[in-house]
């Protein structure tokens, strides 16, 4: 009885104590734990790309992510960049400051919200973005030599489902 009350304190929302006990009895195998495997794959790819972008363009991954979003053409607020990149506010703020210090992005006052600014690529930022895109696409093409077009399509569909599920998780 005491065990049930202890487990119920930690039970995930939506699970009854009996379901929680069943989950608690299972052993975690990180090699098959999907969140872990996604994180490891993401980190491995990010580390590889980070080294290339740092060496060739002097950019860290958060800075490139902001440039990639802003490179699509429409100015964004930092809040919109947080949403688009899934990076935290502090990381976005630091990356935006670093890009602004290098005069790769410019800040313009937001018409409707005086506390907010729109960020956009400067001409220099656009030139750098235009130089990075072919490298990014070549890196993606090298990576994709390891999977078929069908596997790529399936992976993108699965990632979209997992992203939607994570957004609905709660």
C-alpha positions in Angstrom: 0.0 0.0 0.0 2.8 2.4 0.9 4.5 1.5 -2.4 1.4 2.5 -4.3 1.3 5.9 -2.7 5.0 6.5 -3.3 4.7 5.5 -6.9 1.6 7.6 -7.4 3.6 10.7 -6.4 5.9 10.2 -9.4 3.4 8.7 -11.9 3.3 10.3 -15.3 0.1 12.3 -16.0 -2.6 10.0 -17.5 -1.2 6.8 -16.1 -2.8 4.9 -13.4 -0.6 3.5 -10.6 -0.9 0.0 -12.0 0.3 1.2 -15.4 3.1 3.2 -13.7 4.2 0.1 -11.8 4.3 -1.9 -15.0 6.5 0.8 -16.6 8.7 1.0 -13.5 9.3 -2.8 -13.6 10.8 -2.5 -17.1 14.5 -2.0 -17.6 15.7 1.1 -19.6 17.8 0.2 -22.6 19.3 3.4 -23.9 20.2 1.8 -27.3 16.5 1.4 -27.9 15.2 4.5 -26.0 13.9 6.7 -28.8 14.4 10.1 -27.1 18.0 9.2 -26.3 18.8 7.9 -29.8 17.3 11.1 -31.4 19.4 13.2 -29.1 22.6 11.3 -29.9 22.0 11.4 -33.6 21.2 15.2 -33.4 24.3 15.8 -31.3 26.5 13.8 -33.7 25.3 15.7 -36.7 25.4 19.1 -35.0 29.0 18.5 -33.8 30.1 17.6 -37.3 28.4 20.7 -38.8 29.5 22.9 -36.0 33.2 22.2 -36.7 32.7 22.9 -40.4 30.8 26.2 -39.9 33.1 27.4 -37.2 36.2 26.7 -39.3 34.9 28.0 -42.6 32.5 30.8 -41.6 33.3 31.6 -37.9 29.7 30.7 -36.9 28.5 28.6 -34.0 25.4 26.4 -34.6 23.0 28.7 -32.8 24.2 31.6 -35.0 23.8 29.6 -38.2 20.3 28.5 -37.1 19.3 32.1 -36.7 20.8 33.0 -40.1 19.1 30.1 -41.7 15.7 31.2 -40.5 16.4 34.9 -41.3 17.8 33.9 -44.7 14.3 32.8 -45.7 13.7 36.5 -46.1 11.1 37.7 -43.5 12.4 39.7 -40.5 11.6 37.9 -37.2 11.4 38.9 -33.5 13.6 37.0 -31.0 10.4 35.4 -29.7 9.7 34.1 -33.2 13.2 32.8 -33.5 12.9 31.0 -30.2 9.8 29.3 -31.6 11.3 28.5 -35.0 14.6 27.1 -33.7 13.4 25.5 -30.5 16.4 27.1 -28.7 16.0 28.8 -25.4 15.7 32.6 -25.1 19.3 33.0 -23.7 20.8 31.0 -26.5 18.9 33.0 -29.1 19.8 36.3 -27.4 23.5 35.4 -27.4 23.5 34.3 -31.0 21.6 37.4 -32.1 24.1 39.6 -30.2 27.1 37.8 -31.8 25.6 38.2 -35.2 24.7 41.9 -34.6 28.3 42.5 -33.3 29.6 41.1 -36.6 27.1 43.2 -38.5 25.5 40.1 -40.0 22.0 41.0 -38.7 20.3 44.3 -38.0 17.6 45.2 -35.4 14.7 47.3 -36.3 12.1 48.5 -33.8 8.8 46.6 -33.9 6.0 48.9 -34.9 3.4 47.4 -32.7 5.5 46.5 -29.7 8.1 49.0 -28.5 9.9 46.3 -26.4 10.5 44.1 -29.3 12.7 44.3 -32.4 12.6 42.7 -35.8 15.9 41.0 -36.8 17.0 40.6 -40.4 20.1 39.8 -42.3 22.2 42.8 -43.4 23.8 42.8 -46.9 26.9 41.3 -45.3 24.8 38.7 -43.6 23.0 37.9 -46.8 26.4 37.4 -48.6 27.6 35.0 -45.8 24.2 33.2 -45.9 24.5 32.8 -49.7 28.0 31.4 -49.2 26.9 28.9 -46.5 23.9 27.5 -48.3 25.8 25.5 -50.9 28.0 24.1 -48.1 24.9 23.2 -46.1 23.3 21.5 -49.0 26.5 19.6 -49.9 26.7 18.4 -46.2 23.1 17.3 -46.4 23.8 15.5 -49.7 26.8 13.7 -48.2 24.7 12.6 -45.2 21.9 11.4 -47.5 24.2 9.0 -49.4 23.7 6.7 -46.4 19.9 6.4 -46.9 17.5 6.0 -49.8 15.1 8.6 -51.0 12.3 6.5 -49.6 14.0 6.2 -46.2 14.5 10.0 -46.2 10.8 10.6 -46.9 9.9 8.1 -44.2 12.3 9.7 -41.7 10.9 13.2 -42.4 7.3 11.9 -41.9 8.3 10.2 -38.7 10.1 13.3 -37.4 7.0 15.4 -38.2 4.8 12.9 -36.2 7.2 12.9 -33.3 7.4 16.7 -33.3 3.6 17.0 -33.3 3.4 14.4 -30.5 6.0 16.3 -28.4 4.0 19.5 -28.9 0.8 17.7 -27.7 2.6 15.9 -24.9 1.4 16.9 -21.5 
